[in-house]
Structure formats: C-alpha cells, structure tokens
C-alpha cells in the first residue's frame, strides 16, 4: 500500500503548485466534456496569485497530499464547493471523494442545510455519487472569458448538531430495548 493521504489548509505560497495541478486536471479531464478552446480558456485564464486572492476573499481551500506532494484540492465558500480538482496521476484513488466528504462535514458542522456545486459536465456523475442532485444547467464564464455549460447541483446536509442528537436518541432507544450492549 502507498503513502497515506493527508490533508492541510492551503497557504498563499501553494499557488504555483495549485495552478499546475488545476491546469493539468482541466486539460486532462475538461477536454473530455468541452471543446479544446473552452478547456484552454478555462485552464490558461488562471493565475498562481488567484488562489491567494480566493483565500483572502473567504474561500476555504483544503489540500490533499500524498508523500508531501499536493494531489488534490477542494475550495469552499459559503454553502458552495467552488473548486474540486485532483492531479490526473492520482485519480480513482478516492482523493476527490475524501476531499468532498471533509468539505461536507465542515459545512454541516457550520450549520449549513445544503451544499451547492456548479459541476463541470464531466463531473456530474461524481457529484451524483456523492449524493448531489441535479437542479439544472447554466452558462459560466471561464477565467479566460469563454462560457461553458455547468450543472447546478445540491446536496442536503445533516448538521453536526442534529446528527449528534440523532446518535444520542438512537443510543438511548437501543439501551431502552437492550440493544447495543457488547455481548
């Protein structure tokens, strides 16, 4: 088994690594769902300073690392997942699902009732597998100025408080009927 996935908050100095990963992900996966010109506008309109600006503007970006290498990131602002990208060399290893799960838990802990995502067309199936439902489509401008279609998705959340209350009620109900005690 390989090195474990670790997580940490992004720092402004991570910008160049995030930019490189972000572009590789778009140019590998984005071209499967969009014309090359749209993917290029999406990828090449980005800048390393943009991640520091996003963080300064309130976006919470969490990184996934394997062996000290950034292999994915997820950015959350308000009740929305703004960014979710995985290095193409590390796809299908659970990185995106773990980043998403961690973001959902943070949002639920903040008392959010639901989380939204504007999923690129190629990511709709991933988000659906994470419990998101399709609300519709809209056009979204890429950083390079071209418009691409994205899928508006939403997932209801169970807040940490209500999940804890449910667990307490379930434990009390189990204790009342003799269930849940070790044998």
Secondary structure, 3 states (H helix, E strand, C coil): CCCCEEEEECCHHHHHHHHHHHHHHHHHHHHHHCCHHHHHHHHHCCCHHHHHHHHHCCCEEEEEEECCEEEEEEEEECCEEEEEEECHHHCCCCHHHHHHHHHHHHHHHCCCCEEEEEEEHHHHHHHHHCCCEEEEEEEEECCCCCEEEEEEEEEECCCHHHHHHHHHHHHHHHHHCCCCCCC
